[in-house]
Amino acid sequence: MKVREKMKRETSREYALSVLKDNIINLDLKPGTLVSENTMALELGISRTPVREALSELANIGIVEVFPQRGSRISLIDYDMIDETYFMRNLLECGVVEEVCRVINEANIAELEENLRLQNQYCMNNNPEGLFEADNAFHKMLFQIAKKSKCYDVVRSFSIHFDRLRLLKVSASVGAKKIVEDHRAILEAIKEKDGEKAVTLMRQHLKQYEQERQELLNKFPEYFK
């Protein structure tokens, strides 16, 4: 497990939750991994109570399974949860990209172009973590341009299941190039202020995980429910 330094104003519970989530999303704590409160507390340099609270919070969203008196386990990737996340993202992000087509300006376009340059660089250099972060930043920018940042926060709070799948894909070189190509096509539609085309492309982009489902199940059967 990768551990960062605790920030000055961060509570121990917030620290434990943040480190756990980062390690789960980045697959440093792989699906099915057993987690010990004692071991985690020692690694983080905090007491067991905030670790237990963090695990309980993650259990509430189905990303950790807690077994009383026996410990905890990182949940397997569940396509039912991913399908629910897609349903929400499809509704919100298609509306957002349509709004972006109405309000986009040259400064916004320049920022999105720079982001795409980074995505392409990370893809070419086989840097899945960099591509994952740039991918998130691209979608966040769209919400910000549409002045729907609170909606983005909602999307992020429910995306941990989807995020594990996304990082697994790019780490296994499944669809990484397609991600960048999709974003390029979406940006071109935005620049043309073609809302209908941008919505169609966004919907197809978000739905791409279904086409890659069997390939990932074949490569990593032990990671899936």
N, C-alpha and C positions, 0 to 999 in steps of 0.2 A: 504494500500500500504506500502511495506517495503522500507525504505529510509536508504541509507548508507551515510557516510561522503563524501563530495566532495574532490577529490584528488587535490594536490597542483597545478599542471600544467593543470588541466582539465578546459576547458571553460564551461560556464554555459550551453551552448547548448549541448555539449558533455555529461555533467553530466545528464541533463534532459533526453537525448536520452538513455543513458546507464541504468538509473534507470527505465525508462518506459519499455525498452526491457526486462530487467530482470524480472520485475513484470508481464509482459504479458506472457513470456515464462513459468515462474514458476506458472502461473495461480492465482497469488495473485490479478491481475486484470483479472477477468474472461471474457470469450467471451460475448459480449453484454453489458458490464459495461459502464455506462456513465462517462465521464471524464470532469472535469471542469478545465479550464486554471487557474482560480483564486485559486482554492483549491490546485492544484498541485504546483503552484508557492509558496504558503504559506508553504506547507509541505516541499518543497525543499529549501526554504529560498532564492529564486532567483526571478527575475522579470518575468512577463508574456511572454515577447518576446522570450526568449530561449525555454520556454515551447511550445509556438506556433510553433516555428521552428522545434522542435523535433516531435511534432504531425504531422506537414506537411510532414516531411521526412518519418515517418511511414505510412502516408496515401499513399505516392508514391509507397510503396511496398504492399499495400493492407491490412495492419495489423490494421489500424485505419481508421474510417470513420469520416470525418469532415463535420459538418453541419453549414454553415455560420449563425451567430447570435444565434445559438442554442446550440453549444457545440460539443463535439466529443464522439464517441463510439468505444470501442474495437471491432474489427470485429469478426464475428462468424467464426468458423473454416470451411474452404472451401476446400473440397476434390479435386476440380479442381486444386487449387494451390499446394496441397500436391502431386498430380499426376505429376505435372511439376517438383517439387523438386525431386521426385523419379527418373524421367527420367534423370536428370542431375547427381544425385548421382550414379545411376546405371552405367552410362558411365564412370565417373571418378573413382569410388571406385573399380570397377572390374578391370580396368587397373592398379590401384595402387596395389591391392593385388597380381596381377600376377607379377608385378615388385618386390614386397617384397619377393616373393618366390625365386627370382633369387639372391637377395642381402642380405638376412637375415643373421645375425651372432649370436653367443651365447649371447652376451651382449643384443642385441635386444630382443631375446627370453626371457631372464631373466626379462626384463622390462615389457614385455607383460604378462608374468606369474604373476608378482606382481600385475599388473592391474586387471587380472582376479580374483586373490585372493580377492582384494578389492570389485570387483563386486559381488562375491559370498557372501561376508560378508554383504554388503549393502542389498542384496536380502534377506538373511536369517533374518536380523534385521528389515526388512520392512522399509527401508530408501530410498524412491523414489528419493529424491533430490541427495543423494549420488550416487545411481545407475546411475542416469541421467548423472552426471558429469563424473563418471568413464567410462560410455559408450562413451561419447564424447572423453574422453582422449584416449581410445582404438583406435578409428578411426583416431584421430589426430596422434598418434604414427605411424600408418601404412603409412600415408602420409609423415611423417618425415623420416621414414626408406627408403621410395622410393625416397626421396629428391624431393618431390612435395608439399612443404609447402604452396606455393602461391596458388596452386589448392585447398588446404584445406580452405584457406581464402575465396575463391570464394564460396565453398560449404557452409561455415558458414554464409556468407552474405545472402544467399537465403534460409536458413533453418528454419527461425523463425516460419513459418506455420507448418512445419514438427515437429519442436521441441515441440510446444504446444501439438500436438497429442501424441508424444512420452511420455511426462511427464504425460499427462492425463492417458495414458495406465498404466504406472507403479504405479501411485498414486491410481488407481482403481484396482490394482492387476490383470491387464489384460496383460498376456504375459511377466511378469518380469522375471520369471525363464527361459523362452524360449530365452530371450535376452542373458543371461549368457551362456546357452547351445550352442547357435549359435556361440558366440564368441569363446568358447572352441573348437568347431568343425573347425572353420576357422583357429585358431592357430595351431591345429594339422595338418591340410593340409599344412600350411606354413612350419611347422617343417619338413614335409616330402618333401618339395619343389615341391609339386604337384600343379602347377599353374592352371590347368584345374579344378581340384576339388575345389580349393580355390575360383575361380571365380564363380563356380556354387553355392557354399555355401553362398558367399557374395550376389549374386543376390537373392537367396531365403530369406536371412536375411532381406535385404532391402525391399523386397516385402511383408513381413509378415503383414504390416499394412492393406493390403487388406483383409486378412482372418479375422482380428479382427474388421473390419469396422462396421458390423451390431451390434455386441455386444456393441460397444461404442455408436452407434446411439441410441440403446435402453436404455442405462444407462444415457446418457446425451443429450437428444434430443434438449434441449434449447441451447446447445453450438454450434450446427452445422447449416450451411447455407442450 
